[in-house]
Amino acid sequence: MIRPAALPRPFAATVVALILLLLWDAGGLDVALAGLAGTPMGFPLRDNAFLVKVMHEGAKSLSWLLVVALFAAIRWPFGVLRRFDARGRVQLAVTALASVLVISMLKYTSRTSCPWELQAFGGVAQHVSHWAWGVRDGGSGMCFPAGHASAAFAYLGGWFAFRRTAPSVARIWFAGALAAGLALGLAQQLRGAHFMSHTLWTGWLCWVTAYAIDVAMEAGARLRARRAGRVAVPNLNES
């Protein structure tokens, strides 16, 4: 049983974010927003050196290094991670890796193509909603959700890992991961690699993944505590 007090704020935020995302999809804003960076001849910034080398390749490499560092920090904590117990460090590392894997698996099965493949931007594909399961758009697919944005959104779970012991750190960590994810998503938007909804859904899915892991770990901790409470303390006077 999950304590009611453990749910309200993150649960409400999750639902509100979901509603806003559904409204974004219903409003059909993706193509219009992509048109600000794209032309009928393609996306002029597609091969921009800064967007490709720094915001795409560099950010991805840095993210994987951070994942490795977080797993190493379970045993050898460094920096601010020294302030937290092993459980919090395990939760952060596992959440980051799980979030990346969830987004990767969904993207691998997606039939949605990237904006730069659409006819409106010089490609061959038709625009089809990413919720039209099984409907091909004529492109190569595998472009939803935004895998690259998960390089930052995967760390949203730090809020769950640290909120009980260091709320201020949790808020700063969350804000940093959110800002970085949006920046990476914008970079891909300018290149024509993703629609904005791809980025926003990635953020929401990473958050939900972190939320699910947090609930599971809390439930596991309570179960272990109950089991430990049932262990009888031996009475040495009876021996």
C-alpha positions as CSV (number, residue, x, y, z in Angstrom):
1,M,0.0,0.0,0.0
2,I,1.4,3.4,-1.0
3,R,1.0,6.1,1.5
4,P,-1.4,8.8,0.2
5,A,1.0,11.5,1.4
6,A,3.6,10.1,-1.0
7,L,1.6,10.7,-4.1
8,P,-0.2,14.1,-4.5
9,R,2.3,16.5,-5.9
10,P,4.2,14.3,-8.3
11,F,1.0,12.5,-9.3
12,A,-0.8,15.8,-10.0
13,A,2.2,17.1,-11.9
14,T,2.3,14.0,-14.0
15,V,-1.4,14.2,-14.9
16,V,-1.3,17.9,-15.7
17,A,1.8,17.4,-17.9
18,L,0.0,14.6,-19.7
19,I,-3.1,16.8,-20.4
20,L,-0.9,19.6,-21.7
21,L,0.9,17.2,-24.0
22,L,-2.3,15.8,-25.4
23,L,-3.5,19.3,-26.0
24,W,-0.3,20.1,-27.9
25,D,-0.8,17.0,-30.1
26,A,-4.4,17.9,-30.7
27,G,-3.5,21.4,-31.7
28,G,-1.2,20.2,-34.5
29,L,1.5,22.6,-33.6
30,D,4.5,20.4,-34.6
31,V,4.6,21.1,-38.3
32,A,4.0,24.8,-37.9
33,L,6.8,25.1,-35.4
34,A,9.1,23.0,-37.5
35,G,8.4,25.4,-40.4
36,L,10.2,28.2,-38.4
37,A,13.5,26.3,-38.9
38,G,12.8,24.4,-42.1
39,T,12.2,25.3,-45.7
40,P,10.8,23.4,-48.7
41,M,14.5,22.6,-49.5
42,G,15.3,21.2,-46.1
43,F,16.7,22.5,-42.8
44,P,19.6,24.9,-43.3
45,L,21.0,24.1,-39.8
46,R,20.9,20.3,-40.3
47,D,24.7,20.1,-40.6
48,N,25.6,23.1,-38.4
49,A,28.9,22.2,-36.7
50,F,27.8,23.5,-33.2
51,L,24.5,21.7,-33.3
52,V,26.0,18.4,-34.6
53,K,29.4,18.2,-32.8
54,V,28.5,19.9,-29.5
55,M,24.8,19.7,-28.9
56,H,24.4,16.2,-30.5
57,E,27.5,14.1,-30.4
58,G,29.2,15.9,-27.5
59,A,26.1,15.9,-25.3
60,K,25.4,12.2,-26.0
61,S,29.0,11.2,-25.1
62,L,28.9,13.4,-21.9
63,S,25.6,11.8,-20.9
64,W,26.9,8.3,-21.1
65,L,30.0,9.3,-19.1
66,L,27.7,10.6,-16.4
67,V,25.7,7.4,-16.3
68,V,29.0,5.4,-15.8
69,A,30.0,8.0,-13.1
70,L,26.7,7.6,-11.3
71,F,27.1,3.8,-11.1
72,A,30.7,4.2,-9.9
73,A,29.4,6.7,-7.3
74,I,27.3,4.0,-5.7
75,R,30.5,2.6,-4.3
76,W,32.7,5.7,-4.4
77,P,30.5,8.8,-4.0
78,F,31.9,12.2,-5.1
79,G,30.7,15.8,-4.8
80,V,27.2,16.3,-3.8
81,L,26.5,12.6,-3.9
82,R,28.4,12.2,-0.7
83,R,25.5,13.7,1.1
84,F,23.2,10.8,0.2
85,D,22.9,7.2,1.3
86,A,23.6,4.3,-1.0
87,R,19.9,3.8,-1.7
88,G,19.5,7.3,-3.2
89,R,22.6,6.9,-5.3
90,V,21.4,3.5,-6.6
91,Q,18.0,5.0,-7.4
92,L,19.6,7.9,-9.4
93,A,21.9,5.6,-11.4
94,V,19.2,3.0,-12.2
95,T,16.6,5.6,-13.1
96,A,19.0,7.3,-15.5
97,L,19.8,4.1,-17.3
98,A,16.2,2.8,-17.3
99,S,14.9,6.1,-18.8
100,V,17.4,5.9,-21.7
101,L,16.5,2.3,-22.3
102,V,12.7,3.0,-22.3
103,I,13.1,5.8,-24.8
104,S,15.4,3.7,-27.0
105,M,13.0,0.8,-27.1
106,L,10.0,3.0,-28.0
107,K,12.0,4.8,-30.7
108,Y,13.2,1.5,-32.2
109,T,9.6,0.3,-32.7
110,S,8.3,3.7,-33.9
111,R,7.2,4.2,-37.5
112,T,7.2,8.0,-37.3
113,S,9.8,9.6,-39.4
114,C,11.9,12.8,-38.7
115,P,10.8,16.2,-39.9
116,W,13.7,16.4,-42.4
117,E,12.1,13.4,-44.2
118,L,8.7,15.1,-44.8
119,Q,7.7,16.3,-48.2
120,A,7.0,19.7,-46.7
121,F,10.7,20.0,-46.0
122,G,12.1,18.4,-49.2
123,G,11.7,14.7,-48.2
124,V,9.5,11.9,-49.3
125,A,7.4,11.2,-46.2
126,Q,3.8,12.3,-45.3
127,H,3.1,13.7,-41.9
128,V,1.3,11.1,-39.8
129,S,0.6,11.4,-36.1
130,H,3.0,9.4,-33.9
131,W,-0.2,8.0,-32.3
132,A,-1.3,6.4,-35.6
133,W,0.1,3.0,-34.6
134,G,1.0,0.8,-37.5
135,V,0.5,3.5,-40.1
136,R,3.7,4.1,-42.2
137,D,4.4,7.6,-43.4
138,G,6.7,6.6,-46.3
139,G,9.9,7.5,-44.4
140,S,12.4,5.5,-42.5
141,G,10.6,5.8,-39.1
142,M,12.2,5.3,-35.7
143,C,12.0,9.0,-34.8
144,F,9.6,9.1,-31.9
145,P,10.2,9.8,-29.1
146,A,13.3,12.0,-29.1
147,G,16.2,9.7,-28.1
148,H,18.7,12.6,-28.0
149,A,16.7,14.6,-25.4
150,S,16.7,11.6,-23.1
151,A,20.5,12.3,-22.7
152,A,19.4,15.0,-20.3
153,F,15.8,14.1,-19.3
154,A,17.0,10.7,-18.0
155,Y,18.3,12.6,-15.0
156,L,14.9,14.0,-14.0
157,G,14.8,11.1,-11.6
158,G,17.3,12.9,-9.4
159,W,14.3,14.8,-7.9
160,F,12.8,11.6,-6.7
161,A,16.1,10.2,-5.4
162,F,17.0,13.3,-3.4
163,R,13.7,15.0,-2.5
164,R,13.4,13.3,1.0
165,T,16.9,14.1,2.2
166,A,17.9,17.3,0.3
167,P,14.9,19.1,-1.2
168,S,16.9,22.1,-2.4
169,V,19.4,19.8,-4.2
170,A,16.5,17.9,-5.7
171,R,14.9,21.1,-7.1
172,I,18.2,22.3,-8.6
173,W,18.9,18.9,-10.1
174,F,15.4,18.7,-11.6
175,A,15.7,22.3,-13.1
176,G,19.1,21.5,-14.6
177,A,17.9,18.2,-16.2
178,L,14.8,19.9,-17.5
179,A,16.6,22.9,-19.0
180,A,19.3,20.7,-20.5
181,G,16.6,18.4,-22.1
182,L,14.8,21.3,-23.6
183,A,18.0,22.7,-24.9
184,L,19.0,19.4,-26.6
185,G,15.4,19.1,-28.0
186,L,15.6,22.6,-29.4
187,A,18.9,21.8,-31.1
188,Q,17.4,18.8,-32.8
189,Q,14.3,20.9,-33.7
190,L,16.5,23.4,-35.5
191,R,18.2,20.6,-37.4
192,G,14.9,19.0,-38.4
193,A,15.7,15.8,-36.5
194,H,12.6,16.0,-34.2
195,F,9.3,17.7,-33.7
196,M,8.9,19.5,-30.4
197,S,6.3,17.0,-29.3
198,H,8.9,14.3,-29.6
199,T,11.0,16.1,-27.1
200,L,8.1,16.9,-24.7
201,W,7.0,13.3,-24.7
202,T,10.5,12.1,-24.0
203,G,10.6,14.3,-20.9
204,W,7.2,13.0,-19.7
205,L,8.2,9.4,-20.3
206,C,11.5,9.8,-18.5
207,W,9.6,11.4,-15.6
208,V,7.1,8.6,-15.5
209,T,9.9,6.0,-15.5
210,A,11.6,7.7,-12.6
211,Y,8.2,7.9,-10.8
212,A,7.6,4.2,-11.2
213,I,11.0,3.3,-9.9
214,D,10.5,5.6,-6.9
215,V,7.2,4.0,-6.1
216,A,8.7,0.5,-6.5
217,M,11.7,1.3,-4.2
218,E,9.4,2.9,-1.6
219,A,7.2,-0.2,-1.6
220,G,10.2,-2.5,-1.3
221,A,11.6,-0.5,1.6
222,R,8.3,-0.7,3.5
223,L,8.0,-4.4,2.8
224,R,11.6,-5.0,4.1
225,A,10.8,-2.9,7.2
226,R,7.6,-4.9,7.9
227,R,9.5,-8.2,7.5
228,A,12.3,-7.0,9.8
229,G,9.7,-6.0,12.4
230,R,8.4,-9.6,12.5
231,V,11.8,-11.0,13.4
232,A,11.6,-12.0,17.1
233,V,14.3,-10.8,19.3
234,P,15.7,-13.7,21.3
235,N,15.3,-13.6,25.0
236,L,18.7,-14.4,26.5
237,N,17.3,-15.0,29.9
238,E,15.6,-18.2,28.6
239,S,18.8,-19.8,27.4
